[in-house]
């Protein structure tokens, strides 16, 4: 149980850091969520938004970060 608690604390810290980064990025002019390739359809009765390019970019960034963290933890 001690190991699970540590993992939960690390996950919580990562969520807080991620939230802070997202808040800081929203105050800059970086168009995260409005990149070319993000699908946005607006009609009279509603709208549809699918951030496919932003999702791919986030996936690549997180994959690189997790690989770097994994390399440092395995040493």
Backbone bond lengths (Angstrom), bond angles and torsions (degrees), N, CA, C in turn:
res aa  C-N    CA-C-N  psi(-1)  N-CA   C-N-CA  omega(-1)  CA-C   N-CA-C  phi
1 X - - - 1.440 - - 1.526 112.16 -
2 X 1.312 116.82 -27.34 1.458 120.45 -178.78 1.529 110.54 -64.15
3 X 1.331 116.83 -37.73 1.463 121.16 179.76 1.519 112.24 -67.11
4 X 1.325 116.36 -37.93 1.465 120.60 179.82 1.522 110.25 -64.48
5 X 1.325 116.49 -40.91 1.465 120.62 178.61 1.520 112.02 -61.24
6 X 1.320 116.25 -40.48 1.469 119.95 178.48 1.522 110.82 -64.59
7 X 1.343 116.34 -43.57 1.463 119.73 179.50 1.527 111.55 -63.67
8 X 1.328 116.23 -37.60 1.461 119.35 178.75 1.520 111.16 -67.97
9 X 1.325 117.55 -37.00 1.463 120.29 177.71 1.523 110.75 -67.12
10 X 1.329 117.28 -40.49 1.469 120.66 177.62 1.524 109.86 -64.98
11 X 1.335 117.33 -43.33 1.463 120.54 179.09 1.529 110.81 -62.03
12 X 1.325 117.29 -40.81 1.461 120.77 177.73 1.517 112.17 -63.99
13 X 1.336 116.02 -42.10 1.468 119.75 178.55 1.520 110.58 -64.01
14 X 1.337 116.76 -40.23 1.470 119.92 178.30 1.524 111.52 -64.93
15 X 1.332 117.39 -37.60 1.463 120.20 177.02 1.518 111.57 -65.05
16 X 1.323 117.00 -40.42 1.470 120.40 178.39 1.519 110.35 -64.99
17 X 1.322 116.60 -44.85 1.472 120.41 178.92 1.518 110.38 -63.68
18 X 1.335 116.80 -43.21 1.463 120.23 178.48 1.514 112.32 -62.04
19 X 1.329 116.74 -40.85 1.467 120.75 177.32 1.518 111.98 -63.26
20 X 1.339 115.90 -40.69 1.463 119.42 178.46 1.527 111.20 -65.19
21 X 1.333 116.39 -39.56 1.466 119.96 178.39 1.516 110.60 -64.44
22 X 1.319 117.29 -42.09 1.462 120.78 179.28 1.530 110.37 -64.31
23 X 1.323 117.37 -40.26 1.463 120.26 178.07 1.526 111.20 -63.97
24 X 1.335 116.83 -40.77 1.459 120.07 178.66 1.526 111.73 -68.17
25 X 1.336 116.92 -39.25 1.466 119.88 178.86 1.527 111.82 -66.39
26 X 1.337 116.76 -31.52 1.466 118.80 -179.30 1.529 111.35 -69.90
27 X 1.323 117.35 -21.73 1.467 120.36 178.88 1.522 112.83 -87.23
28 X 1.314 117.51 -8.48 1.465 121.17 177.66 1.519 108.87 -97.90
29 X 1.294 116.22 179.58 1.465 120.52 179.51 1.524 112.39 -95.67
30 X 1.334 117.35 20.35 1.463 120.76 177.60 1.529 107.52 -76.21
31 X 1.331 117.90 123.66 1.475 120.25 -172.20 1.527 114.27 -83.74
32 X 1.340 118.14 49.11 1.453 119.78 177.19 1.526 108.31 -65.43
33 X 1.320 116.37 126.94 1.460 121.14 -176.57 1.515 113.08 92.65
34 X 1.327 117.48 -7.09 1.468 121.55 178.29 1.526 109.77 -132.34
35 X 1.315 116.62 34.41 1.460 121.09 -178.81 1.527 110.33 -78.51
36 X 1.339 116.85 157.55 1.459 119.07 172.93 1.526 109.22 -61.71
37 X 1.293 117.39 131.02 1.459 122.00 -177.30 1.517 112.30 107.47
38 X 1.320 117.90 -16.23 1.464 120.96 173.30 1.524 107.63 -73.28
39 X 1.315 116.07 132.05 1.463 121.16 -175.19 1.522 109.57 -91.10
40 X 1.321 115.53 126.41 1.474 121.41 178.11 1.523 108.19 -136.88
41 X 1.323 115.63 119.78 1.460 121.54 178.73 1.521 107.28 -123.00
42 X 1.320 115.66 122.18 1.462 120.48 178.73 1.516 109.35 -118.63
43 X 1.306 115.00 130.89 1.453 121.05 178.30 1.515 110.67 -125.34
44 X 1.317 115.22 -174.06 1.466 119.67 -179.79 1.526 111.80 -70.54
45 X 1.329 116.46 -35.17 1.466 120.14 -173.78 1.529 113.77 -100.57
46 X 1.313 118.22 -2.21 1.457 119.29 -178.78 1.516 111.25 170.24
47 X 1.300 114.77 -175.49 1.459 119.06 -179.83 1.517 109.48 -143.21
48 X 1.326 115.37 159.77 1.457 123.25 179.22 1.514 107.97 -134.05
49 X 1.323 116.50 132.84 1.456 121.30 -179.25 1.520 108.91 -134.67
50 X 1.326 117.42 126.31 1.460 122.79 178.41 1.523 108.61 -132.56
51 X 1.332 117.84 103.35 1.466 121.35 -175.64 1.528 112.81 -82.22
52 X 1.327 117.52 68.83 1.460 120.77 -174.49 1.531 111.81 -66.84
53 X 1.317 119.13 -43.04 1.462 121.30 -179.33 1.524 110.39 -68.17
54 X 1.300 117.68 -41.70 1.462 120.84 177.75 1.524 111.00 -63.89
55 X 1.340 116.98 -37.02 1.462 120.67 178.64 1.522 111.28 -66.42
56 X 1.322 117.02 -41.18 1.465 120.54 178.60 1.522 110.24 -65.38
57 X 1.320 117.16 -43.02 1.466 121.00 178.36 1.525 111.07 -61.90
58 X 1.319 117.59 -44.37 1.465 121.29 178.58 1.524 110.53 -63.41
59 X 1.318 117.51 -39.19 1.453 121.38 178.95 1.526 111.78 -63.12
60 X 1.318 116.64 -43.17 1.463 120.77 178.76 1.525 110.55 -64.44
61 X 1.313 117.04 -45.29 1.476 120.85 -179.30 1.521 110.62 -63.02
62 X 1.337 118.05 -46.36 1.454 120.88 -179.71 1.533 111.79 -66.39
63 X 1.326 117.57 -35.86 1.464 120.20 177.36 1.526 110.86 -63.52
64 X 1.314 116.46 -43.17 1.469 119.98 178.56 1.522 110.33 -63.98
65 X 1.332 116.74 -45.86 1.468 120.03 179.76 1.528 111.97 -61.30
66 X 1.327 117.12 -44.99 1.457 119.88 -179.33 1.527 111.75 -66.54
67 X 1.326 117.73 -36.22 1.464 119.81 176.39 1.517 111.17 -65.36
68 X 1.334 117.39 -40.85 1.463 120.49 177.59 1.527 111.09 -64.95
69 X 1.325 117.23 -43.62 1.460 120.69 178.75 1.525 109.94 -63.10
70 X 1.327 116.94 -41.54 1.466 120.94 179.25 1.524 112.24 -63.04
71 X 1.322 117.24 -38.42 1.471 120.21 178.63 1.517 111.30 -66.78
72 X 1.333 117.65 -38.86 1.466 120.61 179.68 1.524 112.50 -71.91
73 X 1.334 117.22 -33.76 1.463 120.42 -179.23 1.524 112.68 -76.43
74 X 1.326 117.84 -26.71 1.471 121.48 -178.12 1.522 112.90 -82.40
75 X 1.298 119.30 -8.69 1.465 120.51 -178.93 1.498 111.90 -80.31
